[in-house]
Amino acid sequence: MKRRQFIKSVSAAAGASLLFPSAGSMMSGCSTNTTIDGKWDFDEIVDRSGTWSIKHGRANEGQIPMWIADMEFRTAPAISSALKERLNRDVLGYTSIPDAFYESIVDWETKMHHWPVKKEWVAYCPGVITSINQAYLTFTRPGDSIIVQPPVYDHFRMYAERLGRHVIDNPLLFDGKRYRMDFDGLDRLLADDSTKMLVLCNPHNPCGTVWDEETLRRLASMCHQRGVIIISDEIHGDLTLPGKRHIPFCSVSDEAASIGLVFTGPTKTFNLAGIGMTAYCIIPNEDLREPYLKQLNDTKLNEPPLASLVATIAAYTQGAPWLKSLREYLQGNIKEVIDFFSANNLGIKAIKPEASFLVWLDCRSMGLTQEELMNFFSNKAKLLLSNGAAYGPGGEGFVRMNIGCPRCLVKEALSRIRNA
Ligand SMILES: Cc1ncc(COP(=O)(O)O)c(C=O)c1O
């Protein structure tokens, strides 16, 4: 979207509607302040013009971009301050990984997720997907099978296939409200000797499911029995909503710890995707950790950019209060969406997410083909959403809506859907 042309002033209350001009009168709840009474102001419309935003770059004029998973919020001020402070020294030479990096992660996992990880289990990783790809290369060979459980984050499949691996689907079961794993289907797929790995999305994107302990234990036990490795992508794990607790996969049992590799990082939680190359892995089993770290070392992917280190340490040592506020705000946005679709009979059902800022919308009752559905949202409602079909079997008839934005934009988007 060419928003720059709309930005004349951000100082007045009208500034918000200038940044998202097509939102019009619904923008009354927006603000242009960074903080209010010293608290973070998630109602602020942040100007992303000229920042090379992928999310906004793909949107046509007048469309609200609600697709790729970054948020319309500033990152936590503690993170920006730490980055600015470091830049102010003008020192940008080769940098080693300080102990503080590992300590901040151990502390975060222990306090946030009740998982007392050992420092030696943790290693820097160059982004979650890049690092999962390295796990494909380390533990599987071309032609081996990797299980995914669709509808699921499309990059798991995309890169496995690019690397010549065979991706097999164990689609999730859906009762119209919540998703669960198909253990009978899994049993059949695990019986095949070519199956070497399963990629778990924990919590699950796009369905928003926070997997419970019993499910994770059963999954671990079945895969352990067959010698199948589990890659657990936990990038959305810090963003659970009230009443739900993220359970790190490797923490559920000895079996899980012996076959699991956890990949996660602060980029979704603190809106740092643009920093890039910012993640870490936790691998309790030395027999998996050693070959994996050798692979990162052999490909020189174990050297973090300076900004990644500074941001991670600041996020995990100082970011918790900001995150608490963010989660409360996201909860309010989700309530807005759920209440709206319950009150308006539009043939769209919102599946209440248990974590993160992505709402999975079941539009099958609208009776449209996927192409018509995308056309409806893009051209009639003027919203750029993620196409459910991209997430594999079970995604047809669905779209994913990113509600990580000021509430006034969520309200405007809902009103556009009703009017369309
Ligand atoms: C489940 C999941 N994993 C990984 C990523 C991307 O992580 P990274 O940018 O660290 O590769 C995303 C981004 O949306 C995601 O939703």
The ligand as an ORCA input file, in Angstrom:
! r2SCAN-3c Opt
* xyz 0 1
  C       4.927    -21.651     13.164
  C       5.941    -20.707     12.588
  N       7.237    -21.075     12.545
  C       8.198    -20.260     12.057
  C       7.875    -19.019     11.564
  C       8.976    -18.154     11.006
  O      10.064    -18.161     11.855
  P      11.480    -17.552     11.368
  O      11.178    -16.205     10.810
  O      12.313    -17.530     12.604
  O      11.991    -18.500     10.334
  C       6.537    -18.594     11.575
  C       6.172    -17.289     11.033
  O       5.031    -16.980     10.814
  C       5.555    -19.462     12.111
  O       4.275    -19.095     12.188
*
